[in-house]
């Protein structure tokens, strides 16, 4: 018997005189009130790193048809995980008033939190916060889920997404707060790079730099420094080309209101993408 | 600033958390900065406002990072960082200037608001501070004229108001005067959450006294700060300091409200009509089966 029928039979045993409508309302009411907690407790499949690596190797050996099917399946799993994750996040976002770093198994009492905080100090990279087991207490410590990315890609490790780092050098950082044109371009480059990385099976490090030319120091150029971890030489060359195309395409589509109205012109510096081949 | 005050260390921790994209922790450190301002006898304003700023930076960045893994969070963080450095230095220098603080706040919002809106909004909306000003005035008047709603235990007035203001200032931008009101309203909501909790009777309704004595005076002062930018900067800042101090004091008394006893349980998730229909059909079918088998 399916669980719903079983539950209905059980309810009928206990409430033999209840009408069908009353019973339906009771079941619906119960489901609706239980759903938030059920969703909070649902783990969002994080794939252990080793399994991810095995999957990655298997994919490489598949023929193109099987590869496409596997990728499609993984993509729909990823989509489901993303939606579940977003729903969990929405359910959990509250305006916290706290002053203490929450303990790994949730906030219990003020004194326990205080004691734990004294032990942890500011060890923001401490093991509990990076623990794979974080899903278990996500209902008590919601925004940490968001930070640590409790859903991770099928082929990703357990950190947030495929992009391990995306850094900006000091020179471009200073430009960003002073000049909206740089902000628009940097934002577009980062978005394009992250989108490309998330659709790949690799992990990536990026750095966006504003560099001076060695021979003509007044000539500045934007450089996106790329590291595709675990890719061999040939793969890197191919990815470099694809990423270059993808980023330039996004830049050419720049059409925020400011750009459309002509109040902001994208900076004239050339953009270079540089792949780390070491 | 007295030697005993750990503000510079709190600020360093907030910056470290920001560098590590841990905006949740950064928000907590903003709370911590504000709470520490309660404990010392010196003028709490510089530290409190720096705490407000740290928390707002964290909130804006949380909004960006919560959307998707492909959002440009590093560019958003790098855009916000120089502002945090400036506000921190100003609070540490002992030469805090309300006008300079709000100018930086305005500039910060103008630079980061685009990160928290979706592509469709970014492509469609242009800056329209006049519209934001009209909405702020309308909502402040609405709140003022309907403050009795705050005594109704079902009301979500501040949530509703801040929701409208949030979407509007992010797509259209806001001038200093309106930003002051928006920030003040945010802290009024935080204080109201505690006052509401403290006023809740066993049947779930609200005892009016505390709401009237703690919240009404702030609501009544809000229209005043809309009279002009100078008034907004002086009176608005003063309201904000009072609100933040009260909020942190209530936190000591009641801790996190989500863990407090007696908080009304959350609303459930509504099932789709189709699912409801299927459940009703399953119940009817099972009842029919049972009656036939008897």
Interface residues (C-beta under 8 A of the other chain):
Chain A: X4 X5 X8 X9 X12 X20 X21 X23 X24 X27 X28 X29 X31 X32 X33 X34 X35 X36 X39 X82 X89 X93 X94 X95 X96 X97 X98 X99 X100 X101 X107 X110 X122 X124 X125 X143 X144 X146 X147 X149 X160 X161 X162 X163 X166 X167 X168 X172 X173 X174 X176 X177 X180 X183 X186 X187 X188 X190 X191 X194 X195 X198 X208 X255 X256 X257 X258 X260 X261
Chain B: X13 X16 X17 X20 X21 X22 X23 X24 X25 X27 X28 X31 X32 X35 X62 X65 X66 X68 X69 X70 X71 X72 X73 X74 X75 X76 X78 X79 X80 X81 X82 X83 X107 X111 X114 X115 X122 X123 X124 X125 X126 X190 X193 X247 X251 X255 X256 X257 X258 X259 X265 X266 X268 X269 X270 X271 X276 X279 X280 X282 X283 X284 X286 X287 X290
